[in-house]
Amino acid sequence: MHIVVCVKQVPDTKIIKINPKTNTLDRRSAPAILNPYDAHAVQEAVKIIKALGKGTISVLSMGPPQAVAVIKKSIEIGADRGFLISDRAFAGADTLATSYALSKALERISKDMPVDLILCGKHAIDGDTGQVGPGIARRLDIPPVTNVIEVAEVNESKKTILIKRKITNGYELIQAQIPCLLTVEKEINSIEYSPMPNMIKAARYEPVIWSVNDLEGVDRTQLGLKGSPTIVGKMFTPPKPEGGKRLEGNADEQIQQLMELLNDKRELLQPNSNK
């Protein structure tokens, strides 16, 4: 069993700020971390391989050279090897261009060792689109299963996987054919403490780094800004909600204040004439 986990380096959104002049994320204002959903995807890959008793876990990322940090973190969790595609040609990619570049890297990885299962986090916390995983699956022509909260069974002989996924009104139990791609929720597992050998291995590990020239059959018009039809027109911090008004005085005075407030907001109480 060969599992590839796609991981991303993201800014810590608990700390990051928005530049008021450019209305863009100020990525320098927060440390870069492994996308939390992707960390759970790596942990799930470790869990699957342990259950099967054998297999290989590869991690794949696209980003600047410093993105090797998230690959090292993945090695610390339990991955066996890592690949980083890093090139100016990938810069400015939206989800469409990103899924294209990653699919080409996956094709290259699969040439050396066929890929049975691809895992991704449900979404990245900096973009929150959830589009890259399904985009990769579509390009590789394999089934995607999203919002996975449990991998119940992997049957290597029958090439099937039994999955529990979350939907709006409950859950679904799905049997998919391998190879396939899963996007996972945080609740699928808990991140375990890394054993010392993993930490030592991660500190010494150097991932394979590929440029665009190392990938085969790449259409450069589908990479980076050229291959990105998505344009973010504006980004802004939403205004803070106003606090409620406190009514003062005795009961009669409070009733009077309440009636005045309701009168001021009476248009909100009118039935919608369009319905």
ZILINFEN-V869025 format. One record per residue. PHI is phi in radians with two decimals (none if undefined). PSI is psi as a letter, one per 20 degrees, with the letter a starting at -180 (none if undefined). OMEGA is omega in radians with two decimals (none if undefined). Layout:
BEGIN
PHI&PSI&OMEGA ; PHI&PSI&OMEGA
END
This chain:
BEGIN
none&p&3.08 ; -2.05&o&3.13 ; -1.90&p&3.04 ; -1.98&p&3.11 ; -1.91&p&3.09 ; -1.53&p&-3.07 ; -2.18&q&-3.11 ; -2.41&q&3.00 ; -1.54&p&-3.08 ; -2.29&q&3.01 ; -1.31&q&3.10 ; -1.21&o&-3.03 ; -1.25&i&3.06 ; -1.28&i&-3.04 ; -2.02&h&-2.98 ; -1.08&q&3.14 ; -2.09&r&3.07 ; -1.86&p&3.10 ; -1.22&o&-3.06 ; -1.19&i&-3.14 ; -1.46&g&-3.08 ; -1.73&i&-3.08 ; 0.99&k&3.10 ; -2.20&r&3.10 ; -1.15&p&3.04 ; -1.58&n&-3.04 ; -1.18&i&3.11 ; -1.33&i&-3.09 ; -1.44&i&-3.09 ; -2.47&q&3.09 ; -1.21&q&3.10 ; -1.50&p&-3.11 ; -2.36&r&2.98 ; -1.26&p&3.12 ; -0.89&p&-3.03 ; -0.96&h&3.12 ; -1.12&h&3.12 ; -1.20&h&3.09 ; -1.06&g&3.10 ; -1.19&h&3.09 ; -1.16&g&3.09 ; -1.10&g&3.14 ; -1.06&h&3.13 ; -1.20&h&3.07 ; -1.08&g&3.09 ; -1.07&g&-3.14 ; -1.10&g&-3.13 ; -1.12&g&-3.11 ; -1.14&h&3.09 ; -1.09&g&-3.14 ; -1.15&h&3.14 ; -1.37&h&3.12 ; 1.59&i&3.12 ; -2.87&r&3.12 ; 2.52&r&-3.10 ; -2.26&p&3.07 ; -1.99&o&3.03 ; -1.92&q&3.02 ; -2.08&q&-3.10 ; -2.32&p&3.10 ; -2.44&q&3.02 ; -2.14&p&-3.13 ; 2.91&a&3.10 ; -1.22&r&-3.10 ; -0.93&h&-3.12 ; -1.20&i&3.10 ; -1.21&i&3.04 ; -1.04&h&-3.12 ; -1.08&h&-3.11 ; -1.31&h&3.05 ; -1.23&g&3.08 ; -1.07&h&3.10 ; -1.11&h&3.11 ; -1.17&h&3.06 ; -1.09&h&3.12 ; -1.09&h&3.13 ; -1.21&h&3.11 ; 2.57&j&3.10 ; -1.20&q&-3.10 ; -1.62&h&-3.09 ; -2.70&r&-3.08 ; -2.49&q&3.14 ; -2.29&p&3.08 ; -2.20&p&3.00 ; -1.76&p&-3.02 ; -2.45&o&-3.09 ; -2.89&q&3.09 ; -1.04&h&-3.14 ; -1.14&h&-3.13 ; -1.53&i&-3.00 ; -1.10&q&3.08 ; 1.37&j&-3.08 ; -1.23&p&2.97 ; -1.56&a&-3.07 ; -1.16&h&3.14 ; -1.19&g&-3.14 ; -1.20&h&3.13 ; -1.14&g&-3.14 ; -1.11&h&3.11 ; -1.16&g&-3.12 ; -1.10&g&-3.14 ; -1.16&h&3.12 ; -1.14&h&3.10 ; -1.18&h&3.08 ; -1.17&h&3.11 ; -1.13&h&3.07 ; -1.11&h&3.11 ; -1.16&g&3.11 ; -1.09&g&-3.08 ; -1.17&h&3.12 ; -1.14&h&-3.14 ; -1.46&h&-3.14 ; -2.61&o&-3.10 ; -0.89&p&-3.09 ; -1.63&p&3.14 ; -1.63&h&-3.02 ; -2.57&p&3.07 ; -2.01&p&3.09 ; -2.02&q&3.06 ; -2.39&q&2.95 ; -1.21&q&-3.13 ; -0.98&g&3.05 ; -2.83&r&3.05 ; -1.59&q&-3.04 ; -1.27&i&3.11 ; -1.55&h&-3.13 ; -1.96&h&3.04 ; 1.05&k&-3.13 ; -1.69&h&-3.09 ; 1.21&k&-3.04 ; -1.76&h&-3.01 ; -1.16&g&-3.14 ; -1.00&g&3.10 ; -1.04&h&3.11 ; -1.14&g&3.08 ; -1.11&g&-3.12 ; -1.03&g&-3.14 ; -1.11&g&-3.11 ; -1.22&h&3.13 ; -1.57&i&3.12 ; 1.04&l&3.05 ; -2.19&q&-3.10 ; -1.24&p&3.01 ; -1.76&q&3.01 ; -2.25&p&-3.05 ; -1.78&r&3.05 ; 0.96&l&-3.10 ; -1.36&p&3.10 ; -2.04&i&3.08 ; -2.81&p&2.94 ; -1.76&o&-3.00 ; -1.37&h&-3.07 ; -2.80&p&3.00 ; -2.12&o&-3.13 ; -1.88&o&-3.08 ; -1.18&h&-3.09 ; -1.18&g&3.14 ; -1.57&i&-3.12 ; 1.00&l&3.11 ; -2.28&q&3.09 ; -2.41&p&-3.13 ; -1.83&p&-2.97 ; -2.28&q&2.99 ; -1.90&p&-3.12 ; -2.20&q&-3.12 ; -1.57&p&3.05 ; -2.21&r&-3.02 ; -1.00&g&-3.03 ; -1.90&j&-3.13 ; 2.73&c&-3.06 ; -2.40&q&3.04 ; -2.20&q&3.01 ; -1.91&o&-3.00 ; -2.16&p&2.97 ; -1.83&p&-3.12 ; -2.04&q&3.10 ; -1.51&p&3.06 ; -1.57&p&0.14 ; -1.40&q&3.08 ; -2.66&r&3.14 ; -2.18&p&3.12 ; -2.08&p&2.94 ; -1.93&p&-2.94 ; -1.95&q&3.04 ; -1.53&r&3.11 ; -1.14&h&-3.05 ; -1.29&j&-3.13 ; -1.17&h&-3.14 ; -2.89&a&3.01 ; -2.02&p&3.13 ; -1.25&p&-3.11 ; -1.47&q&3.04 ; -1.19&p&-3.11 ; -1.34&p&3.08 ; -1.21&q&-3.09 ; -0.99&g&3.12 ; -1.03&h&3.10 ; -1.14&h&-3.13 ; -1.15&h&3.10 ; -1.16&g&3.12 ; -1.07&g&-3.13 ; -1.11&g&-3.12 ; -1.11&h&-3.10 ; -1.61&i&-2.97 ; -1.28&p&3.04 ; -2.13&o&-3.09 ; -1.24&r&3.01 ; -1.32&p&3.14 ; -2.01&p&3.13 ; -1.99&q&2.96 ; -1.65&r&3.13 ; -1.08&h&-3.13 ; -1.23&i&3.14 ; -1.50&i&3.13 ; -1.74&q&-3.06 ; -1.73&q&3.03 ; 1.11&k&-3.08 ; -1.53&p&3.00 ; -1.61&o&-3.02 ; -1.14&i&3.11 ; -1.25&i&3.12 ; -1.75&j&-3.12 ; -1.88&q&3.00 ; 0.97&b&-3.12 ; -1.10&h&-3.13 ; -1.07&h&-3.09 ; -1.67&j&-3.06 ; -2.00&o&3.12 ; -1.33&i&-3.12 ; -1.38&p&3.09 ; -2.22&p&3.06 ; -1.55&o&-3.09 ; -1.25&h&-3.09 ; -2.82&q&3.05 ; -2.31&p&-3.09 ; -2.65&q&3.06 ; -1.45&p&-3.13 ; -1.11&q&3.14 ; -1.12&q&3.11 ; -1.20&p&3.14 ; -1.11&q&3.11 ; -1.26&q&3.10 ; -1.28&r&3.11 ; -1.24&q&3.13 ; -1.55&p&3.14 ; -1.59&p&3.13 ; -1.55&p&-3.10 ; -1.90&r&3.06 ; 1.64&a&3.13 ; -1.39&a&-3.05 ; -1.04&g&-3.13 ; -1.11&g&3.14 ; -1.14&h&3.13 ; -1.17&h&3.11 ; -1.09&g&3.13 ; -1.10&g&3.11 ; -1.11&h&-3.14 ; -1.13&g&3.13 ; -1.13&h&3.10 ; -1.13&g&3.11 ; -1.11&g&3.13 ; -1.11&h&3.12 ; -1.16&h&3.11 ; -1.15&h&-3.09 ; -1.83&k&-3.02 ; -1.10&h&3.14 ; -1.13&h&3.12 ; -1.30&i&-3.10 ; -1.62&i&-3.13 ; -1.32&q&3.09 ; -1.13&q&-3.13 ; -1.27&o&-3.08 ; -1.25&i&-3.12 ; -1.41&i&-3.09 ; -1.52&none&none
END
